[in-house]
């Protein structure tokens, strides 16, 4: 499981938007074919952020290679235009993403032509260029999605290129029926499959109460819109929100790779750090309490083991007695290992708490 450091985006209110991201292999797949990219550029446009998620397909045909090729090319195309604005020649971010997807498509096709064993690999992708504070240019191919989440609810800003979406468009099935349709994973467009590719591109304006979510279908398979909205709205820190979404997807089966990026609503970072401190203090208290309980259980097992050995010291040759001792000893070792793991987690949280406290003291 990979999760990245937060990135910050300034907004005029003195608050900042934060970026969190995470990718996880899930509970079933052996390899993670997803790829996530979070980058920031400075230049004539001010700070510009490129956020992208790609969901490779092809399994043994190297879907993980396809997702990495796609995001690498989109990054190069975007960086070369944004970092050197003279190369834009008046072109908009719309054309930057359009060209990026076209070049990514060509790169994957070239790779498969040189590596026949990779024939059939491709990737879905959703990308966002965030300019200034609230203006977002979105591009997508396949069934990776972008959502905007705010006080008014959650809305999907991208449209899937899939078989079931075509059925919905024709009014042959409803949105609810599409979620459980046997062909819900059949996509009709992907990067690297056809010589011609046109991404869907649009511009979105984010209000001050709104967050942006980019994700692969591994999120959508297990979480409802209400699940996503609840987590994002109740978890201001986008990195924590990403982790909660990944954990919920895995708890509900984790049948696919799980990748996402969240661009938060504008946050007061000092207030957020204060909430983190309070949360960590609560977690540490709970860990200390759990540690004490576990130590008590280990003591009980040691007492039971010693008592059993004393009571049966003359019967150790009898069938079943050695097995009883071994079972008790195994339980003791298991408890000690769990205690050790919790202790390590507690120490890491404590170190993070001390670091945050030092940072607050410096700010004072």
Buried (B, 14 or more C-beta within 10 A) or exposed (E): EEBBEBBBBBBEEEBBBBBBBBBBBBBEBEEBBBBBBBBBBEEEBEBBBBBBBBBBBBBEBBBBBBBBBBBBBBBBBBBBBBBEEEEBEEEEBBBBBBBBBBBBBBBBBEBBEEEEEBEBBBBBBBBBBBBBBBEBBBBBBBBBBBBBBBEEEBBBBBBBBBBBBBBBEEEEBEEEEBEEBEEBBEBBBBBBBEEEBEBBBBEBEBEBEBBBBBBBBBBBBBBEBEBBBBBBBEBBBBBBBBBBBBBBBBEEEBBBBBBBBBBBBBBBBEEBBEBBBEBBEEBBEEBEEBBEEBEEBBEEBBEEBEEBBEEBEEEEEEEEBEEBBEEBEEBBEEBBEBBEEBEEEBEEBBEBBEEBEEEEEEEE
